[in-house]
Amino acid sequence: MTGRSFRGERAQDGRGRVHLDGELLAPESRLWETSLCLRNHSPSGPEWGSHGTGPAQLAITMLMAVTDTDEAERYYPCSAPVSWR
């Protein structure tokens, strides 16, 4: 496993923004696009602390950042996000 740095912040429009090793992890980034191929939960971007699909997509993207795609697929807990209703 590699040591990677993640930092989250809120943009002025309220959306979550995550930086990976100082670079914005945007929906247009290669890592985000690759994570959508593995599990397409939230193409609109990362999120945390909500009951939506953004946290699930952020989790798989972060896992892919520190492992390879095969390991991420093996360790990711489910194919669909859990509903906490």
N, CA, C and O of each residue as an XYZ file, in Angstrom:
340
protein
N       0.827     -1.188      0.000
C       0.000      0.000      0.000
C       0.867      1.245      0.000
O       1.937      1.269      0.607
N       0.410      2.252     -0.667
C       1.161      3.494     -0.738
C       0.584      4.506      0.234
O      -0.596      4.445      0.577
N       1.412      5.429      0.674
C       0.939      6.507      1.532
C       0.403      7.636      0.680
O       1.169      8.312     -0.007
N      -0.890      7.846      0.714
C      -1.525      8.901     -0.074
C      -2.183      9.867      0.899
O      -2.535      9.488      2.016
N      -2.345     11.096      0.480
C      -2.947     12.131      1.311
C      -4.270     12.582      0.701
O      -4.319     12.999     -0.456
N      -5.339     12.496      1.485
C      -6.662     12.951      1.062
C      -7.078     14.125      1.938
O      -6.869     14.105      3.151
N      -7.668     15.150      1.321
C      -8.179     16.303      2.077
C      -9.509     16.716      1.468
O      -9.607     16.943      0.262
N     -10.525     16.810      2.304
C     -11.847     17.216      1.845
C     -12.173     18.632      2.273
O     -11.717     19.099      3.316
N     -12.963     19.308      1.460
C     -13.408     20.661      1.779
C     -14.744     20.907      1.095
O     -15.138     20.164      0.197
N     -15.434     21.947      1.522
C     -16.681     22.357      0.891
C     -16.422     23.548     -0.013
O     -15.807     24.531      0.400
N     -16.892     23.458     -1.241
C     -16.813     24.585     -2.167
C     -17.886     25.601     -1.785
O     -18.759     25.305     -0.969
N     -17.824     26.786     -2.364
C     -18.814     27.819     -2.048
C     -20.226     27.394     -2.422
O     -21.190     27.858     -1.813
N     -20.364     26.518     -3.414
C     -21.697     26.047     -3.795
C     -22.187     24.892     -2.914
O     -23.271     24.354     -3.138
N     -21.383     24.513     -1.910
C     -21.781     23.466     -0.976
C     -21.355     22.060     -1.367
O     -21.507     21.127     -0.578
N     -20.827     21.896     -2.565
C     -20.401     20.570     -3.004
C     -19.097     20.155     -2.318
O     -18.253     20.985     -1.982
N     -18.966     18.857     -2.125
C     -17.732     18.332     -1.573
C     -16.634     18.322     -2.614
O     -16.866     17.999     -3.779
N     -15.436     18.679     -2.183
C     -14.259     18.609     -3.047
C     -13.191     17.843     -2.291
O     -12.961     18.089     -1.108
N     -12.545     16.920     -2.969
C     -11.503     16.106     -2.346
C     -10.211     16.293     -3.121
O     -10.188     16.263     -4.351
N      -9.145     16.484     -2.375
C      -7.817     16.599     -2.965
C      -7.047     15.330     -2.640
O      -7.036     14.874     -1.497
N      -6.410     14.771     -3.642
C      -5.572     13.595     -3.491
C      -4.144     14.023     -3.768
O      -3.817     14.426     -4.884
N      -3.294     13.937     -2.759
C      -1.895     14.368     -2.880
C      -1.800     15.792     -3.429
O      -0.920     16.097     -4.234
N      -2.710     16.659     -2.990
C      -2.679     18.066     -3.361
C      -3.394     18.412     -4.648
O      -3.545     19.594     -4.957
N      -3.842     17.421     -5.416
C      -4.544     17.689     -6.667
C      -6.024     17.372     -6.519
O      -6.402     16.391     -5.879
N      -6.856     18.219     -7.122
C      -8.303     18.048     -7.024
C      -8.732     16.738     -7.671
O      -8.396     16.457     -8.821
N      -9.474     15.950     -6.919
C     -10.037     14.700     -7.425
C     -11.429     15.028     -7.946
O     -12.425     14.877     -7.237
N     -11.482     15.469     -9.171
C     -12.726     15.939     -9.782
C     -13.398     14.824    -10.569
O     -12.754     13.838    -10.928
N     -14.702     14.978    -10.840
C     -15.379     13.980    -11.671
C     -14.720     13.785    -13.035
O     -14.910     12.748    -13.670
N     -13.950     14.771    -13.488
C     -13.271     14.650    -14.779
C     -11.916     13.961    -14.668
O     -11.290     13.676    -15.689
N     -11.450     13.687    -13.453
C     -10.129     13.087    -13.295
C     -10.130     11.624    -13.733
O     -11.167     10.961    -13.713
N      -8.978     11.140    -14.121
C      -8.865      9.762    -14.612
C      -9.241      8.755    -13.522
O      -9.937      7.778    -13.797
N      -8.787      8.989    -12.287
C      -9.092      8.055    -11.205
C     -10.597      7.985    -10.951
O     -11.147      6.899    -10.772
N     -11.270      9.152    -10.936
C     -12.721      9.161    -10.707
C     -13.441      8.427    -11.835
O     -14.344      7.628    -11.587
N     -13.035      8.703    -13.080
C     -13.656      8.044    -14.234
C     -13.441      6.534    -14.178
O     -14.349      5.765    -14.495
N     -12.236      6.105    -13.772
C     -11.953      4.681    -13.656
C     -12.805      4.047    -12.565
O     -13.287      2.926    -12.726
N     -12.992      4.752    -11.465
C     -13.819      4.205    -10.381
C     -15.273      4.049    -10.820
O     -15.968      3.139    -10.367
N     -15.733      4.939    -11.705
C     -17.102      4.828    -12.218
C     -17.267      3.583    -13.079
O     -18.361      3.023    -13.152
N     -16.195      3.144    -13.730
C     -16.262      1.904    -14.523
C     -16.409      0.690    -13.614
O     -17.053     -0.292    -13.984
N     -15.812      0.757    -12.427
C     -15.905     -0.352    -11.482
C     -17.265     -0.370    -10.793
O     -17.921     -1.411    -10.745
N     -17.692      0.768    -10.262
C     -18.999      0.915     -9.625
C     -19.486      2.328     -9.904
O     -18.838      3.288     -9.487
N     -20.589      2.480    -10.586
C     -21.095      3.802    -10.939
C     -22.179      4.217     -9.949
O     -23.371      4.020    -10.188
N     -21.735      4.800     -8.825
C     -22.673      5.266     -7.798
C     -23.013      6.736     -7.975
O     -24.174      7.127     -7.861
N     -21.999      7.554     -8.255
C     -22.204      9.005     -8.225
C     -21.297      9.706     -9.229
O     -20.204     10.141     -8.867
N     -21.725      9.824    -10.479
C     -20.889     10.497    -11.471
C     -20.736     11.993    -11.239
O     -19.869     12.620    -11.848
N     -21.560     12.582    -10.370
C     -21.519     14.029    -10.168
C     -20.383     14.491     -9.264
O     -20.085     15.685     -9.223
N     -19.747     13.586     -8.545
C     -18.609     13.996     -7.731
C     -18.622     13.422     -6.335
O     -19.597     12.794     -5.922
N     -17.521     13.639     -5.595
C     -17.387     13.065     -4.263
C     -18.275     13.752     -3.236
O     -18.645     14.917     -3.384
N     -18.605     13.004     -2.200
C     -19.404     13.535     -1.101
C     -19.089     12.701      0.132
O     -18.569     11.591      0.026
N     -19.402     13.237      1.282
C     -19.247     12.503      2.538
C     -20.284     13.030      3.506
O     -20.788     14.142      3.353
N     -20.597     12.223      4.502
C     -21.533     12.648      5.532
C     -22.976     12.753      5.080
O     -23.782     13.412      5.737
N     -23.316     12.115      3.968
C     -24.696     12.143      3.492
C     -25.193     10.720      3.315
O     -24.433      9.760      3.443
N     -26.465     10.601      3.021
C     -27.061      9.289      2.814
C     -27.164      8.941      1.337
O     -27.792      7.946      0.976
N     -26.562      9.740      0.496
C     -26.645      9.518     -0.940
C     -25.551      8.596     -1.448
O     -24.936      7.845     -0.691
N     -25.328      8.676     -2.746
C     -24.386      7.780     -3.395
C     -22.969      8.342     -3.457
O     -22.027      7.603     -3.744
N     -22.804      9.631     -3.195
C     -21.478     10.247     -3.245
C     -20.463      9.610     -2.313
O     -19.327      9.388     -2.734
N     -20.819      9.298     -1.044
C     -19.856      8.643     -0.165
C     -19.430      7.259     -0.668
O     -18.273      6.871     -0.504
N     -20.346      6.525     -1.270
C     -19.993      5.213     -1.811
C     -18.985      5.355     -2.948
O     -18.030      4.583     -3.031
N     -19.192      6.338     -3.822
C     -18.256      6.541     -4.930
C     -16.913      7.031     -4.412
O     -15.868      6.623     -4.921
N     -16.926      7.900     -3.409
C     -15.670      8.376     -2.828
C     -14.915      7.216     -2.199
O     -13.692      7.147     -2.323
N     -15.603      6.308     -1.531
C     -14.945      5.161     -0.893
C     -14.238      4.284     -1.915
O     -13.078      3.922     -1.717
N     -14.911      3.938     -2.995
C     -14.281      3.083     -4.000
C     -13.136      3.822     -4.689
O     -12.128      3.203     -5.033
N     -13.270      5.122     -4.895
C     -12.202      5.900     -5.526
C     -10.974      5.959     -4.625
O      -9.849      5.817     -5.103
N     -11.181      6.166     -3.327
C     -10.063      6.193     -2.386
C      -9.389      4.826     -2.312
O      -8.162      4.743     -2.253
N     -10.171      3.768     -2.313
C      -9.608      2.419     -2.288
C      -8.762      2.177     -3.536
O      -7.685      1.585     -3.453
N      -9.245      2.630     -4.684
C      -8.482      2.464     -5.919
C      -7.200      3.287     -5.908
O      -6.230      2.918     -6.570
N      -7.175      4.396     -5.169
C      -5.985      5.243     -5.110
C      -4.848      4.567     -4.347
O      -3.679      4.875     -4.581
N      -5.178      3.654     -3.444
C      -4.141      3.016     -2.624
C      -3.936      1.540     -2.961
O      -3.051      0.898     -2.396
N      -4.740      0.995     -3.872
C      -4.576     -0.389     -4.325
C      -4.691     -0.392     -5.848
O      -4.776      0.664     -6.474
N      -4.693     -1.555     -6.422
C      -4.974     -1.623     -7.853
C      -6.454     -1.963     -8.044
O      -7.163     -2.241     -7.076
N      -6.904     -1.939     -9.268
C      -8.327     -2.135     -9.554
C      -8.825     -3.499     -9.093
O      -9.933     -3.605     -8.566
N      -8.023     -4.540     -9.284
C      -8.442     -5.882     -8.854
C      -8.639     -5.954     -7.349
O      -9.627     -6.513     -6.873
N      -7.694     -5.385     -6.593
C      -7.833     -5.379     -5.131
C      -9.027     -4.540     -4.700
O      -9.773     -4.932     -3.802
N      -9.213     -3.387     -5.336
C     -10.344     -2.531     -4.987
C     -11.654     -3.282     -5.190
O     -12.553     -3.210     -4.352
N     -11.760     -3.995     -6.293
C     -12.980     -4.746     -6.565
C     -13.183     -5.861     -5.538
O     -14.312     -6.144     -5.134
N     -12.101     -6.479     -5.126
C     -12.195     -7.570     -4.149
C     -12.585     -7.065     -2.759
O     -13.367     -7.710     -2.061
N     -12.041     -5.907     -2.356
C     -12.275     -5.409     -0.997
C     -13.484     -4.488     -0.863
O     -13.967     -4.260      0.247
N     -13.970     -3.968     -1.961
C     -15.138     -3.092     -1.869
C     -16.317     -3.927     -1.407
O     -16.562     -4.993     -1.972
N     -17.063     -3.477     -0.390
C     -18.013     -4.358      0.294
C     -19.274     -4.756     -0.464
O     -19.876     -5.781     -0.144
N     -19.683     -3.989     -1.441
C     -20.945     -4.334     -2.090
C     -21.025     -3.669     -3.454
O     -20.243     -2.774     -3.775
N     -21.974     -4.119     -4.239
C     -22.136     -3.543     -5.566
C     -23.117     -2.381     -5.568
O     -23.246     -1.693     -6.580
N     -23.798     -2.149     -4.478
C     -24.754     -1.051     -4.377
C     -24.597     -0.365     -3.028
O     -24.281     -1.027     -2.039
N     -24.808      0.942     -2.963
C     -24.691      1.639     -1.678
C     -25.778      1.204     -0.708
O     -26.881      0.827     -1.105
N     -25.442      1.265      0.555
C     -26.377      0.889      1.615
C     -27.288      2.083      1.923
O     -26.815      3.216      2.017
N     -28.563      1.835      2.077
C     -29.493      2.887      2.459
C     -29.631      2.906      3.974
O     -29.878      1.868      4.588
N     -29.472      4.077      4.577
C     -29.530      4.204      6.036
C     -30.835      4.825      6.487
O     -30.831      5.634      7.415
N     -31.933      4.484      5.876
C     -33.234      5.071      6.234
C     -33.788      4.471      7.485
O     -34.873      4.852      7.924
